[in-house]
Amino acid sequence: MTLQGEGTIARIDPLQIHEVDDEIRHLCEEAERQSGTSASTRTYARNPQVLKALIAFRDALAREGTIDPVIRELVRIKIAGLNACRY
């Protein structure tokens, strides 16, 4: 784990795919398929219980949310652009 010095934001390095628990490796592979990267998922994989809870929460929002799916996707694209993230 890397933590950078004073005046910078702490950074926790994602696990490498071979370091990810077998039980959640498929979640990393699905994230990679959907967004082109699994870095966030592999970072949360440092605590598998947190990752599982986060995924359950996101799944519930996707199923039960009231925002039109097209609008939701446009928001995701905009957020990715604002954060200079691959999408």
C-alpha positions as CSV (number, residue, x, y, z in Angstrom):
1,M,0.0,0.0,0.0
2,T,1.3,3.4,-0.9
3,L,0.6,6.6,1.0
4,Q,1.9,9.8,-0.4
5,G,3.4,12.6,1.6
6,E,2.2,15.8,3.1
7,G,0.0,18.0,0.9
8,T,-1.1,15.1,-1.3
9,I,-4.1,12.9,-1.2
10,A,-3.4,9.5,0.3
11,R,-3.5,6.7,-2.3
12,I,-4.2,3.1,-1.7
13,D,-2.9,1.0,-4.5
14,P,-5.3,-1.6,-6.0
15,L,-4.5,-5.2,-5.7
16,Q,-3.1,-7.0,-8.7
17,I,-5.7,-9.4,-10.3
18,H,-3.7,-12.4,-9.1
19,E,-3.9,-11.1,-5.5
20,V,-7.7,-10.8,-5.5
21,D,-9.7,-13.4,-3.6
22,D,-11.1,-16.0,-5.9
23,E,-14.6,-15.4,-4.5
24,I,-14.6,-11.8,-5.8
25,R,-12.4,-12.1,-8.9
26,H,-15.4,-12.3,-11.1
27,L,-16.6,-8.9,-9.8
28,C,-13.3,-7.4,-10.9
29,E,-13.6,-9.1,-14.3
30,E,-17.1,-7.7,-14.7
31,A,-16.0,-4.2,-13.7
32,E,-13.2,-4.5,-16.3
33,R,-15.7,-5.6,-19.0
34,Q,-18.2,-2.8,-18.2
35,S,-15.8,0.1,-17.7
36,G,-12.4,-0.8,-19.1
37,T,-10.8,-0.9,-15.7
38,S,-11.2,-2.7,-12.4
39,A,-8.8,-0.5,-10.4
40,S,-11.6,0.7,-8.1
41,T,-13.0,-2.8,-7.6
42,R,-9.5,-4.2,-6.9
43,T,-8.9,-1.4,-4.4
44,Y,-12.1,-2.2,-2.5
45,A,-11.0,-5.9,-2.8
46,R,-8.6,-5.2,0.0
47,N,-11.7,-5.5,2.2
48,P,-13.9,-8.1,0.6
49,Q,-16.9,-7.5,3.0
50,V,-16.9,-3.8,2.0
51,L,-16.7,-4.6,-1.7
52,K,-19.6,-7.0,-1.4
53,A,-21.7,-4.5,0.5
54,L,-20.9,-1.7,-2.0
55,I,-21.9,-4.0,-4.9
56,A,-25.1,-4.9,-3.2
57,F,-25.9,-1.3,-2.6
58,R,-25.1,-0.4,-6.3
59,D,-27.3,-3.3,-7.5
60,A,-30.2,-2.1,-5.3
61,L,-29.9,1.4,-6.6
62,A,-29.9,0.1,-10.2
63,R,-33.0,-2.0,-9.6
64,E,-35.0,0.4,-7.4
65,G,-33.8,3.8,-8.6
66,T,-36.3,6.2,-10.2
67,I,-33.9,7.9,-12.6
68,D,-34.4,7.0,-16.2
69,P,-31.6,4.6,-17.3
70,V,-30.6,6.8,-20.2
71,I,-30.2,9.9,-17.9
72,R,-28.3,7.8,-15.4
73,E,-25.9,6.7,-18.1
74,L,-25.4,10.2,-19.3
75,V,-24.6,11.3,-15.8
76,R,-22.0,8.5,-15.5
77,I,-20.4,9.6,-18.7
78,K,-20.3,13.2,-17.6
79,I,-18.8,12.3,-14.2
80,A,-16.1,10.2,-15.9
81,G,-15.3,13.1,-18.2
82,L,-15.1,15.6,-15.3
83,N,-12.8,13.3,-13.4
84,A,-10.7,12.4,-16.5
85,C,-11.5,8.8,-16.1
86,R,-11.7,6.2,-18.8
87,Y,-15.2,5.1,-19.5
